[in-house]
Structure formats: structure tokens, C-alpha cells
Amino acid sequence: MGFDARFLELDAAMPRVSEADAAASVELDYVHFSVVLDTARRLARVTGVNVDGASLVELDRGGDDWQLDERIPADWQAGPAIYARNDLDRGHLVRRRDPVWGSPEVAARANAETFRYPNAAPQASGFNQSKELWLGLEDHVLAHASVNRSRLSVFTAPILAAGDPAYRGIRVPLRYWKVAAWNSGGELAAAGFVVDQAPLVDTSEARAPLPGEVPDLGPFRTFQVPVADVAALTKLEMPELVGADRLPKTIAAAGWRRLETSADLLL
């Protein structure tokens, strides 16, 4: 019951890892979503979720009962030790409510399965306006795509960069990406986004974290970006999504578009 590439009634496959990276990756299927985990970085390379906006079920968040995925070794996962006694949030990659649709039993299982550590990554604690926008992007795209039964396929993960700061056996990502895809009159449409939580400091005065010290993370800054830029940053193969990008080329040529409110989205 994992991610369905034909959910939009046209081909919208998950971005694919290269052959060179495939050996260090494992794909895990959950209810209505899938996670491709980088077993060396212990974080997701890509997640994909099918969102049926017309059939979403409102369920209580519950007690944030995060669990390791018992199908794979614990040391492949960035588990509870990463988040103990610090201010890091367990950030959902597949948003908790996105796969929670269908019958009550299926929706409840999907809700629980979003609380698996392969679907988490460390994020800055607390909220600012841009983080709230990032967490609500799917809602805004769903509203735009409502003519086609309000269905989306959403792909998201950290950008696993070599320079990410080390902490407790992992490297904490400073940027995350998201691509939303929908059926627009029988044609695939897509939009790409990046959120940056790098600290807003004078790099000439910045220092590397001391061993065991929580990396300094800044407030979220959300950008709409060309899907081709997401592909280049992540080294993932997503030609169908790149070809379906809704960001006008004239605007893309001007650089990444900083988003302050949902009114800034170009869909």
C-alpha cells in the first residue's frame, strides 16, 4: 500500500536515486506513502505520498508515539537518541495528515505509520511564519488543484549535503525540499520548494559546533524554486516532474522566489 505512481491518473513516479546510490538505499512502503532511506546518512533521500484531499480523515495527533521501523536495522535509522535532551524537533517528512484518508481503519494505520523514524528528520524547534507556510504548502496546492478530485502526489526529503553539521552520529540537514504534483486537465503539473534553516549569522565569525553540541539552526526561510534545481541539489532523477514545472522560465531565471505568504505561490 505504498506510494502509487498512477494515483493522479497519469505517470507521476517518485524521484529515483541513481544507480551509484542505490546500494546504500532501502525503500520502505507504508500506507499511502513510501520512504527511500539513505542507510549511510540514516535519513530519507526521498519520500512520496498520495494525498486524496476529498477523502481526508481528521484524526487526533495522539501522543507522538515515534517508533523505529522493525523491518530494518536500528542503526540505519536516526532514532530517539538524536532527539533526546535537546531542542531539535522530530520533523515529519511526509506530513502527518497527508496519507490519512480512506476507511477509518486504513486512515488510523496511516496516521500511526507517519510516526516511524525513517519519516523523521531533525528540524529547528519553534515556529516562525515561514515554517508555518512550509508545513501548509500541501493545503494551498490542494486548493489550487481541487478541480481534479483534489488529489496530489507530494515528494519531500532533506537535502543531504556533505557540509551539514555533525551531531550524534548523523549530519543535521540545513535544507529540505518538496515537489508537489497534480493533474491539471490531463497533464502533469508540478511546483518545487526549498526551506532553508541555516543559521543567519556572519559566516566570517561562525564556528563549527563543538563535539556533541547541537548545531545552530536558524528560522525557516521558504522558497519556490525550479524543480530542475531540486533535481540538481538532491542528485535525484525526476525528469517528468522537471518537465511539468509550473514556475515560469522568466521568473525562474531571476533566482529563487522567497515566499512570505501563500499569496506568493505561483501555481
Backbone as JSON, one array per atom type, in Angstrom:
{
  "sequence": "MGFDARFLELDAAMPRVSEADAAASVELDYVHFSVVLDTARRLARVTGVNVDGASLVELDRGGDDWQLDERIPADWQAGPAIYARNDLDRGHLVRRRDPVWGSPEVAARANAETFRYPNAAPQASGFNQSKELWLGLEDHVLAHASVNRSRLSVFTAPILAAGDPAYRGIRVPLRYWKVAAWNSGGELAAAGFVVDQAPLVDTSEARAPLPGEVPDLGPFRTFQVPVADVAALTKLEMPELVGADRLPKTIAAAGWRRLETSADLLL",
  "N": [[0.83, -1.21, 0.0], [2.05, 1.17, -0.51], [3.46, 4.18, -2.0], [1.72, 5.24, -4.9], [2.34, 5.42, -8.22], [0.54, 5.99, -10.23], [-1.5, 7.4, -9.16], [-2.51, 9.92, -9.76], [-3.78, 9.5, -12.09], [-2.19, 9.6, -14.27], [1.25, 9.3, -15.31], [3.31, 9.73, -12.59], [5.9, 9.32, -11.18], [7.87, 8.49, -8.24], [10.75, 10.48, -7.49], [13.95, 9.2, -8.43], [16.72, 7.42, -7.06], [20.14, 7.45, -8.1], [21.94, 4.88, -9.92], [24.42, 4.59, -8.73], [23.95, 5.31, -6.1], [22.08, 3.53, -5.26], [22.75, 1.17, -3.92], [23.17, 1.89, -1.3], [20.69, 2.47, -0.37], [17.35, 1.94, 0.82], [14.02, 1.01, 0.19], [10.99, 1.71, 1.77], [7.71, 0.79, 2.28], [4.68, 2.24, 3.31], [1.35, 2.98, 4.53], [-0.19, 4.48, 1.95], [2.11, 5.95, 1.43], [5.67, 6.14, 0.73], [9.1, 5.64, 1.66], [12.39, 6.32, 0.78], [15.26, 5.38, 2.13], [18.42, 6.62, 3.03], [20.9, 4.66, 3.99], [23.42, 5.17, 4.95], [23.54, 7.92, 5.66], [21.38, 7.78, 7.32], [18.95, 8.97, 7.05], [16.1, 10.07, 5.11], [16.3, 9.91, 1.56], [14.35, 10.46, -0.27], [10.84, 10.91, -0.05], [7.53, 9.85, -0.84], [4.13, 10.65, -1.13], [0.69, 9.94, -1.53], [-2.05, 12.03, -1.72], [-5.35, 12.27, -1.03], [-7.41, 14.65, -1.14], [-10.18, 14.9, -0.99], [-10.98, 12.83, 0.57], [-9.84, 12.91, 3.06], [-9.32, 12.12, 6.5], [-10.06, 13.38, 9.63], [-8.04, 13.0, 12.26], [-7.02, 12.73, 15.67], [-3.82, 13.87, 16.72], [-2.57, 12.32, 18.6], [-0.21, 10.77, 20.87], [2.33, 11.37, 19.85], [3.87, 9.04, 19.24], [6.61, 7.92, 18.43], [8.34, 5.43, 16.56], [10.91, 3.02, 15.89], [11.46, 1.51, 12.69], [10.87, -1.77, 12.43], [11.53, -3.44, 10.37], [14.01, -3.01, 9.36], [17.53, -2.64, 10.24], [18.24, -1.06, 13.4], [20.4, 0.7, 13.49], [20.44, 1.85, 11.01], [18.75, 3.92, 11.09], [17.93, 7.26, 12.07], [17.37, 7.51, 15.14], [15.68, 7.67, 18.39], [17.74, 8.64, 20.07], [18.9, 10.79, 18.81], [17.26, 12.93, 19.29], [17.05, 13.3, 21.98], [17.05, 15.15, 25.0], [17.46, 17.78, 23.93], [16.77, 20.65, 21.8], [15.86, 19.93, 19.32], [13.41, 19.27, 16.87], [11.45, 16.42, 16.0], [10.95, 16.28, 12.86], [8.27, 15.69, 10.77], [8.52, 14.21, 7.59], [6.9, 13.12, 5.35], [3.97, 14.67, 5.73], [1.91, 14.51, 8.64], [-0.94, 14.4, 8.32], [-1.33, 13.94, 5.61], [-1.38, 11.24, 4.38], [-3.64, 10.27, 5.6], [-6.34, 9.06, 4.92], [-9.3, 7.49, 3.49], [-10.89, 4.42, 4.58], [-11.92, 4.28, 8.08], [-10.24, 2.47, 9.45], [-8.01, 2.13, 7.75], [-7.14, 4.79, 7.58], [-6.42, 5.28, 10.24], [-4.28, 3.53, 10.54], [-2.5, 4.62, 8.67], [-2.02, 7.11, 9.86], [-0.65, 6.34, 12.21], [1.62, 5.2, 11.06], [3.04, 7.32, 10.02], [4.56, 8.1, 12.13], [7.14, 6.9, 12.19], [10.61, 6.44, 12.45], [12.17, 6.54, 10.0], [10.66, 8.4, 8.61], [11.23, 10.82, 9.71], [13.15, 13.79, 10.44], [15.72, 15.86, 11.82], [14.76, 19.07, 12.86], [14.68, 22.67, 13.26], [13.52, 23.83, 16.39], [10.39, 25.31, 17.48], [8.36, 27.92, 15.95], [8.16, 29.95, 13.03], [6.8, 32.42, 10.77], [7.45, 31.57, 8.18], [8.03, 28.86, 8.53], [5.53, 27.86, 9.22], [4.23, 28.36, 6.82], [5.64, 26.59, 5.15], [4.87, 24.1, 6.26], [2.24, 24.09, 5.55], [2.05, 24.0, 2.8], [1.01, 21.93, 1.15], [-1.75, 22.17, 1.58], [-2.36, 24.58, 0.3], [-1.7, 23.99, -2.34], [-3.45, 21.87, -2.81], [-5.92, 23.24, -2.71], [-5.68, 24.75, -5.0], [-5.65, 22.74, -6.92], [-8.17, 21.61, -6.91], [-10.07, 20.99, -8.83], [-9.55, 18.53, -9.95], [-10.49, 16.27, -8.39], [-9.13, 16.86, -6.1], [-6.55, 15.72, -5.7], [-3.2, 14.97, -4.89], [0.27, 14.25, -5.46], [3.02, 14.18, -3.41], [6.38, 14.91, -2.86], [9.16, 14.77, -0.76], [12.07, 15.57, 1.25], [15.13, 15.72, 3.2], [17.84, 17.79, 2.02], [20.69, 16.23, 1.5], [23.58, 17.25, 2.26], [27.17, 17.43, 1.96], [28.39, 19.19, 3.71], [26.75, 19.46, 5.93], [26.2, 19.95, 9.44], [27.79, 17.87, 11.88], [26.37, 15.64, 14.28], [25.82, 13.6, 16.99], [26.34, 11.2, 15.55], [25.06, 11.54, 13.12], [24.52, 13.75, 10.3], [23.15, 16.9, 10.49], [20.6, 18.05, 8.5], [20.53, 21.13, 6.7], [18.86, 22.13, 4.82], [15.72, 21.49, 3.23], [13.64, 19.88, 0.79], [10.78, 20.02, -1.39], [8.45, 18.73, -3.7], [5.44, 19.22, -5.25], [2.88, 17.58, -7.03], [0.29, 17.45, -9.49], [-2.74, 16.68, -11.32], [-3.51, 18.47, -14.05], [-5.98, 19.16, -15.94], [-5.58, 16.78, -17.39], [-2.89, 16.83, -17.82], [0.37, 16.58, -16.38], [1.29, 18.59, -13.66], [3.59, 20.54, -11.73], [5.31, 21.81, -8.83], [8.11, 23.25, -7.23], [9.91, 23.45, -4.11], [12.03, 24.82, -1.57], [13.17, 24.76, 1.76], [15.1, 26.58, 4.02], [17.1, 26.22, 6.8], [19.46, 27.14, 7.68], [21.71, 28.83, 9.9], [21.31, 32.32, 10.45], [23.86, 34.02, 10.3], [26.91, 35.9, 10.54], [29.13, 34.62, 8.42], [31.86, 34.9, 8.59], [32.41, 35.01, 11.23], [31.36, 32.75, 12.24], [31.49, 29.57, 13.88], [32.4, 26.13, 13.92], [30.27, 23.6, 15.33], [31.0, 22.38, 18.61], [32.21, 19.1, 19.6], [29.48, 16.98, 20.13], [27.77, 19.1, 20.55], [24.67, 20.73, 19.96], [23.84, 21.58, 16.66], [23.72, 24.95, 15.45], [20.72, 26.26, 14.41], [18.76, 28.1, 12.13], [15.9, 30.38, 11.66], [13.19, 29.19, 9.65], [13.33, 29.67, 6.15], [11.45, 29.97, 3.32], [11.3, 28.99, -0.07], [10.13, 29.19, -3.43], [11.21, 27.24, -6.08], [12.89, 26.33, -9.16], [11.99, 23.09, -10.32], [13.99, 21.7, -11.56], [16.24, 22.65, -10.23], [15.9, 21.45, -7.75], [16.28, 18.77, -8.48], [18.98, 18.88, -9.23], [20.24, 19.63, -6.8], [19.68, 17.48, -5.13], [20.54, 15.29, -6.49], [18.81, 13.45, -7.58], [16.79, 11.59, -9.86], [14.31, 12.96, -11.77], [12.81, 13.48, -14.23], [10.18, 13.7, -15.31], [8.85, 15.34, -13.51], [10.41, 17.66, -13.62], [9.89, 18.44, -16.24], [7.24, 19.15, -15.96], [7.08, 21.48, -14.53], [5.57, 24.34, -13.12], [6.58, 26.87, -12.7], [7.17, 29.92, -14.19], [9.57, 30.36, -16.81], [10.79, 32.84, -17.11], [10.59, 33.97, -14.59], [11.89, 32.05, -13.07], [14.48, 32.42, -13.99], [15.29, 34.63, -12.64], [16.13, 33.84, -10.19], [15.79, 32.11, -6.97], [12.55, 32.22, -5.5], [11.52, 33.95, -2.84], [9.2, 33.11, -0.36], [6.68, 34.59, 1.47], [3.98, 34.55, 2.19], [1.08, 32.51, 1.38], [0.01, 33.74, -0.81], [2.1, 34.36, -2.44], [2.72, 32.17, -3.93], [3.27, 30.55, -7.07], [1.35, 28.87, -9.15]],
  "CA": [[0.0, 0.0, 0.0], [2.92, 2.33, -0.53], [3.2, 5.23, -2.98], [1.16, 4.8, -6.18], [2.79, 6.34, -9.27], [-0.59, 6.3, -11.11], [-2.56, 7.96, -8.32], [-3.05, 11.11, -10.42], [-4.32, 9.01, -13.36], [-1.14, 9.76, -15.26], [2.52, 8.87, -14.71], [3.96, 10.68, -11.68], [6.72, 8.43, -10.37], [8.76, 9.08, -7.25], [12.14, 10.7, -7.91], [14.72, 7.96, -8.31], [18.14, 7.53, -6.75], [20.98, 6.98, -9.18], [22.46, 3.53, -9.73], [25.56, 4.66, -7.82], [23.47, 5.46, -4.73], [21.04, 2.55, -4.97], [23.22, 0.14, -2.99], [23.09, 2.42, 0.07], [19.32, 2.93, -0.15], [16.32, 0.92, 1.0], [12.68, 1.59, 0.05], [10.05, 1.23, 2.77], [6.33, 1.13, 1.96], [3.72, 2.43, 4.39], [0.01, 3.2, 3.99], [-0.31, 5.65, 1.07], [3.38, 6.66, 1.21], [6.9, 5.35, 0.73], [10.32, 6.34, 2.05], [13.66, 5.75, 0.35], [16.16, 5.75, 3.22], [19.86, 6.54, 2.83], [21.32, 3.92, 5.18], [24.66, 5.75, 5.47], [23.18, 9.15, 6.35], [20.33, 7.4, 8.27], [17.83, 9.87, 6.79], [15.47, 9.81, 3.82], [16.69, 10.59, 0.33], [13.1, 10.93, -0.89], [9.59, 10.32, 0.36], [6.43, 10.15, -1.73], [2.83, 10.38, -0.52], [-0.53, 10.24, -2.28], [-2.98, 12.78, -0.88], [-6.71, 12.38, -1.55], [-7.98, 15.72, -0.33], [-11.62, 14.72, -0.83], [-11.26, 11.7, 1.47], [-9.04, 13.01, 4.27], [-10.0, 11.84, 7.75], [-9.48, 14.16, 10.72], [-7.72, 12.2, 13.44], [-6.19, 13.37, 16.67], [-2.41, 13.59, 16.54], [-2.15, 11.29, 19.54], [0.88, 11.07, 21.78], [3.64, 11.43, 19.18], [4.49, 7.77, 19.6], [7.58, 7.59, 17.39], [8.87, 4.08, 16.66], [11.81, 2.53, 14.86], [10.88, 0.56, 11.75], [11.48, -3.05, 12.78], [11.9, -4.2, 9.17], [15.41, -2.71, 9.02], [18.34, -2.48, 11.46], [18.09, 0.2, 14.12], [21.49, 1.63, 13.21], [20.2, 2.51, 9.73], [17.74, 4.95, 11.32], [18.22, 8.32, 13.03], [16.34, 7.18, 16.1], [15.35, 8.56, 19.51], [18.91, 9.26, 20.69], [19.21, 12.06, 18.12], [16.36, 14.0, 19.75], [16.97, 13.3, 23.44], [17.67, 16.22, 25.79], [17.86, 18.94, 23.13], [15.63, 21.39, 21.26], [15.55, 19.52, 17.96], [12.11, 18.65, 16.62], [11.3, 15.32, 15.03], [10.14, 16.86, 11.79], [7.67, 14.79, 9.79], [8.79, 14.45, 6.17], [5.51, 13.01, 4.93], [3.16, 15.36, 6.74], [1.1, 13.52, 9.34], [-2.32, 14.26, 7.84], [-1.44, 13.73, 4.17], [-1.85, 9.91, 3.98], [-4.7, 9.84, 6.5], [-7.6, 9.07, 4.18], [-9.85, 6.16, 3.26], [-11.73, 3.9, 5.66], [-11.37, 4.62, 9.39], [-9.14, 1.57, 9.83], [-6.85, 2.46, 6.92], [-6.67, 6.12, 7.97], [-5.75, 5.17, 11.54], [-2.97, 2.89, 10.33], [-1.64, 5.6, 8.0], [-1.64, 8.11, 10.87], [0.37, 5.76, 13.08], [2.85, 4.9, 10.34], [3.84, 8.54, 9.82], [5.43, 8.24, 13.29], [8.25, 5.97, 12.09], [11.8, 7.28, 12.35], [12.58, 6.86, 8.63], [9.88, 9.54, 8.14], [11.57, 11.98, 10.54], [14.47, 14.4, 10.31], [15.83, 16.93, 12.82], [14.46, 20.43, 12.41], [14.72, 23.69, 14.3], [12.31, 23.88, 17.21], [9.7, 26.59, 17.43], [7.74, 28.28, 14.68], [8.06, 31.31, 12.52], [5.81, 32.48, 9.71], [7.88, 30.8, 7.02], [7.88, 27.43, 8.82], [4.11, 27.56, 9.12], [3.93, 28.29, 5.4], [6.22, 25.33, 4.66], [4.06, 22.98, 6.72], [0.91, 24.16, 4.95], [2.1, 24.12, 1.34], [0.1, 20.98, 0.52], [-3.12, 22.7, 1.63], [-2.52, 25.61, -0.72], [-1.69, 23.35, -3.66], [-4.71, 21.14, -2.91], [-6.98, 24.18, -3.04], [-5.48, 25.12, -6.4], [-5.87, 21.58, -7.77], [-9.41, 21.0, -6.48], [-10.88, 20.57, -9.97], [-9.25, 17.12, -10.26], [-10.76, 15.44, -7.21], [-8.25, 17.3, -5.01], [-5.51, 14.73, -5.49], [-1.81, 15.39, -5.04], [1.4, 13.44, -5.04], [3.99, 15.1, -2.82], [7.7, 14.31, -2.63], [9.93, 15.66, 0.11], [13.17, 14.96, 2.0], [16.24, 16.64, 3.42], [18.95, 17.87, 1.07], [21.79, 15.63, 2.26], [24.8, 17.89, 1.78], [28.39, 16.99, 2.65], [28.77, 20.15, 4.73], [25.81, 19.51, 7.05], [26.94, 19.79, 10.7], [27.75, 16.56, 12.52], [25.76, 15.61, 15.62], [25.39, 12.3, 17.49], [26.44, 10.14, 14.56], [24.44, 11.91, 11.85], [24.72, 15.14, 9.89], [21.85, 17.55, 10.56], [20.36, 18.79, 7.26], [20.2, 22.55, 6.81], [17.82, 22.47, 3.85], [14.77, 20.46, 2.84], [12.98, 20.17, -0.48], [9.44, 19.46, -1.6], [7.83, 18.9, -5.01], [4.04, 18.82, -5.3], [2.45, 17.29, -8.4], [-1.15, 17.25, -9.61], [-3.29, 16.51, -12.65], [-4.11, 19.73, -14.5], [-6.63, 18.95, -17.22], [-4.99, 15.66, -18.1], [-1.44, 16.99, -17.93], [1.06, 16.67, -15.1], [1.78, 19.91, -13.23], [4.45, 20.38, -10.55], [5.93, 23.0, -8.26], [9.21, 22.88, -6.35], [10.14, 24.34, -2.97], [13.15, 24.54, -0.66], [13.2, 25.51, 3.01], [16.47, 26.72, 4.49], [17.19, 26.51, 8.23], [20.84, 27.52, 8.03], [21.71, 29.98, 10.81], [21.52, 33.63, 9.84], [24.99, 34.58, 11.03], [28.06, 36.34, 9.76], [29.95, 33.43, 8.25], [33.25, 35.16, 8.95], [32.53, 34.84, 12.68], [30.75, 31.49, 12.64], [32.4, 28.49, 14.24], [31.82, 24.8, 13.85], [29.82, 23.13, 16.63], [31.91, 21.52, 19.36], [31.74, 17.72, 19.64], [28.32, 16.75, 20.97], [26.96, 20.31, 20.67], [23.58, 20.83, 18.99], [24.14, 22.6, 15.65], [22.92, 26.16, 15.43], [19.77, 26.27, 13.3], [18.09, 29.38, 12.04], [14.48, 30.35, 11.31], [12.91, 28.69, 8.31], [13.09, 30.57, 5.0], [10.84, 29.12, 2.31], [11.47, 29.49, -1.42], [9.7, 28.42, -4.59], [12.42, 27.1, -6.89], [12.69, 25.41, -10.28], [12.12, 21.67, -9.99], [15.31, 21.3, -12.04], [17.2, 22.95, -9.17], [15.75, 20.39, -6.74], [16.94, 17.58, -9.02], [20.43, 19.08, -9.18], [20.69, 19.66, -5.42], [19.49, 16.18, -4.48], [21.09, 14.24, -7.37], [17.74, 12.5, -7.85], [16.28, 11.62, -11.22], [12.89, 13.3, -11.77], [12.58, 14.21, -15.48], [8.77, 14.01, -15.54], [8.5, 16.5, -12.67], [11.1, 18.83, -14.18], [9.16, 18.87, -17.43], [5.9, 19.63, -15.61], [7.21, 22.62, -13.62], [4.69, 25.48, -13.4], [7.24, 28.15, -12.47], [7.54, 30.5, -15.49], [11.02, 30.42, -17.03], [11.28, 34.21, -16.9], [10.71, 34.18, -13.14], [12.94, 31.15, -12.6], [15.77, 32.97, -14.36], [15.62, 35.7, -11.69], [16.6, 33.25, -8.94], [14.79, 31.52, -6.1], [11.5, 33.16, -5.13], [11.26, 33.88, -1.39], [7.78, 33.11, -0.05], [6.29, 35.11, 2.78], [2.61, 34.09, 2.41], [0.61, 31.66, 0.31], [-0.28, 34.55, -1.99], [3.31, 34.46, -3.26], [2.9, 30.94, -4.71], [2.96, 30.57, -8.49], [0.9, 27.52, -9.49]],
  "C": [[0.86, 1.26, 0.0], [2.52, 3.33, -1.59], [2.76, 4.63, -4.31], [1.51, 5.83, -7.25], [1.66, 6.73, -10.21], [-1.76, 6.93, -10.35], [-3.24, 9.16, -8.98], [-3.68, 10.78, -11.78], [-3.44, 9.42, -14.53], [0.17, 9.41, -14.56], [3.14, 9.99, -13.87], [4.77, 9.86, -10.69], [7.51, 9.2, -9.33], [10.1, 9.39, -7.89], [12.99, 9.49, -7.56], [16.18, 8.26, -7.93], [18.93, 6.97, -7.92], [21.46, 5.56, -8.89], [23.62, 3.52, -8.73], [25.12, 4.72, -6.37], [22.5, 4.35, -4.32], [21.48, 1.53, -3.93], [23.12, 0.58, -1.54], [21.68, 2.87, 0.42], [18.4, 1.73, 0.05], [14.96, 1.61, 0.92], [11.73, 0.9, 1.03], [8.66, 1.71, 2.41], [5.5, 1.2, 3.23], [2.34, 2.64, 3.75], [-0.03, 4.54, 3.26], [0.98, 6.44, 0.91], [4.54, 5.69, 1.26], [8.06, 6.25, 1.1], [11.51, 5.59, 1.46], [14.72, 6.28, 1.31], [17.61, 5.6, 2.76], [20.43, 5.89, 4.09], [22.64, 4.41, 5.74], [24.37, 7.03, 6.24], [22.08, 8.92, 7.4], [19.11, 8.32, 8.18], [17.3, 9.59, 5.39], [16.14, 10.58, 2.7], [15.46, 11.17, -0.36], [11.95, 10.21, -0.21], [8.54, 10.69, -0.68], [5.12, 9.75, -1.1], [1.73, 10.76, -1.5], [-1.53, 10.87, -1.34], [-4.32, 12.87, -1.6], [-7.46, 13.39, -0.7], [-9.46, 15.57, -0.09], [-11.97, 13.65, 0.19], [-10.45, 11.76, 2.77], [-9.9, 12.8, 5.51], [-9.29, 12.64, 8.85], [-9.28, 13.27, 11.93], [-6.86, 13.01, 14.39], [-4.74, 12.95, 16.47], [-1.94, 12.46, 17.46], [-0.95, 11.73, 20.35], [2.25, 11.13, 21.18], [4.46, 10.18, 19.51], [5.42, 7.32, 18.46], [8.2, 6.22, 17.65], [9.92, 3.85, 15.58], [11.04, 1.59, 13.94], [11.6, -0.78, 11.95], [11.88, -3.88, 11.57], [13.36, -4.02, 8.79], [16.2, -2.52, 10.31], [18.19, -1.09, 12.09], [19.19, 1.19, 13.76], [21.46, 2.18, 11.79], [19.32, 3.74, 9.91], [18.25, 6.0, 12.31], [17.12, 8.27, 14.08], [16.25, 8.13, 17.28], [16.56, 9.24, 20.13], [19.26, 10.6, 20.06], [18.44, 13.21, 18.76], [16.29, 14.11, 21.27], [17.7, 14.49, 24.04], [18.24, 17.35, 24.92], [16.6, 19.6, 22.58], [15.29, 21.01, 19.82], [14.16, 18.9, 17.9], [12.27, 17.42, 15.73], [10.38, 15.83, 13.93], [9.6, 15.78, 10.88], [8.14, 15.19, 8.4], [7.47, 14.32, 5.4], [4.67, 13.61, 6.05], [2.13, 14.41, 7.33], [-0.27, 13.34, 8.7], [-2.42, 13.86, 6.38], [-1.91, 12.32, 3.78], [-3.07, 9.42, 4.74], [-6.04, 10.01, 5.78], [-8.04, 7.63, 3.91], [-10.74, 5.72, 4.41], [-11.12, 4.27, 7.0], [-10.18, 3.75, 9.78], [-7.87, 1.9, 9.05], [-6.28, 3.81, 7.34], [-5.92, 6.07, 9.29], [-4.38, 4.54, 11.4], [-2.01, 3.87, 9.66], [-1.14, 6.65, 8.98], [-0.51, 7.58, 11.73], [1.68, 5.58, 12.34], [3.64, 6.15, 9.96], [4.81, 8.76, 10.97], [6.47, 7.11, 13.3], [9.51, 6.79, 11.81], [12.33, 7.47, 10.94], [11.82, 8.04, 8.02], [10.16, 10.8, 8.94], [12.94, 12.51, 10.16], [14.53, 15.57, 11.27], [15.61, 18.3, 12.21], [14.52, 21.39, 13.6], [13.41, 23.7, 15.08], [11.68, 25.26, 17.11], [9.22, 26.9, 16.03], [8.05, 29.72, 14.33], [7.11, 31.27, 11.34], [6.18, 31.6, 8.53], [7.76, 29.3, 7.29], [6.42, 27.03, 8.74], [3.68, 27.47, 7.66], [4.42, 26.99, 4.81], [5.33, 24.15, 5.02], [2.68, 22.96, 6.09], [0.9, 24.21, 3.44], [1.12, 23.17, 0.65], [-1.33, 21.5, 0.51], [-3.35, 23.72, 0.52], [-2.54, 25.0, -2.11], [-2.97, 22.54, -3.87], [-5.86, 22.06, -3.31], [-6.89, 24.58, -4.51], [-5.89, 23.98, -7.32], [-7.23, 20.94, -7.55], [-10.26, 20.49, -7.63], [-10.67, 19.1, -10.3], [-9.32, 16.25, -9.03], [-9.77, 15.71, -6.09], [-7.19, 16.26, -4.69], [-4.13, 15.34, -5.74], [-0.89, 14.19, -4.84], [2.49, 14.4, -4.59], [5.26, 14.34, -2.48], [8.52, 15.28, -1.79], [11.02, 14.87, 0.82], [14.16, 16.05, 2.37], [17.14, 16.69, 2.18], [20.18, 17.41, 1.84], [23.11, 16.13, 1.71], [26.01, 17.45, 2.61], [28.76, 17.92, 3.79], [27.79, 20.28, 5.88], [26.54, 19.23, 8.37], [26.71, 18.43, 11.35], [27.15, 16.67, 13.91], [25.31, 14.19, 15.93], [25.35, 11.23, 16.39], [25.72, 10.38, 13.26], [24.94, 13.29, 11.45], [23.35, 15.78, 9.78], [21.62, 18.37, 9.29], [20.0, 20.25, 7.54], [19.13, 22.99, 5.82], [16.97, 21.23, 3.55], [14.12, 20.88, 1.52], [11.62, 19.5, -0.52], [9.05, 19.72, -3.05], [6.41, 18.38, -4.91], [3.64, 18.64, -6.76], [0.95, 17.03, -8.41], [-1.52, 17.12, -11.09], [-4.01, 17.79, -13.04], [-4.69, 19.52, -15.9], [-6.02, 17.85, -18.05], [-3.5, 15.76, -18.31], [-0.84, 17.12, -16.53], [1.53, 18.1, -14.86], [2.57, 19.71, -11.94], [4.98, 21.73, -10.1], [6.96, 22.56, -7.24], [9.48, 23.92, -5.28], [11.37, 23.88, -2.19], [12.94, 25.37, 0.6], [14.62, 25.45, 3.55], [16.43, 27.04, 5.97], [18.64, 26.74, 8.65], [20.81, 28.75, 8.93], [22.01, 31.27, 10.06], [22.61, 34.35, 10.62], [26.02, 35.08, 10.05], [29.01, 35.16, 9.64], [31.41, 33.65, 8.61], [33.48, 34.95, 10.44], [31.96, 33.51, 13.16], [31.83, 30.47, 12.99], [31.67, 27.17, 14.11], [31.34, 24.38, 15.24], [30.91, 22.27, 17.29], [31.36, 20.09, 19.36], [30.57, 17.56, 20.62], [27.4, 17.95, 21.12], [25.88, 20.33, 19.59], [23.92, 21.89, 17.96], [23.2, 23.78, 15.76], [22.03, 26.14, 14.2], [19.02, 27.58, 13.32], [16.61, 29.25, 11.76], [14.3, 29.86, 9.88], [12.73, 29.84, 7.33], [12.64, 29.69, 3.85], [10.93, 29.79, 0.95], [10.72, 28.59, -2.4], [10.85, 28.43, -5.58], [12.1, 26.24, -8.1], [12.86, 23.96, -9.84], [13.48, 21.14, -10.47], [16.39, 21.59, -11.01], [17.12, 21.9, -8.06], [16.46, 19.13, -7.21], [18.46, 17.7, -8.92], [20.95, 19.02, -7.75], [20.67, 18.27, -4.78], [20.15, 15.04, -5.24], [20.09, 13.1, -7.55], [17.26, 12.67, -9.28], [14.77, 11.85, -11.18], [12.51, 14.04, -13.06], [11.13, 14.57, -15.73], [8.36, 15.25, -14.74], [9.18, 17.77, -13.17], [10.34, 19.35, -15.39], [7.79, 19.45, -17.15], [5.91, 20.89, -14.75], [6.34, 23.79, -14.07], [5.35, 26.83, -13.21], [7.66, 28.73, -13.82], [9.05, 30.66, -15.62], [11.57, 31.82, -16.79], [11.46, 34.52, -15.42], [11.8, 33.28, -12.58], [14.32, 31.71, -12.89], [16.22, 34.05, -13.39], [16.12, 35.16, -10.36], [15.45, 32.72, -8.1], [13.83, 32.59, -5.6], [11.16, 32.97, -3.65], [9.75, 34.01, -1.15], [7.55, 33.63, 1.36], [4.88, 34.66, 3.17], [2.21, 33.2, 1.24], [0.27, 32.44, -0.95], [0.92, 34.67, -2.92], [3.51, 33.23, -4.15], [2.51, 31.16, -6.16], [2.65, 29.14, -8.93], [0.14, 27.52, -10.82]]
}
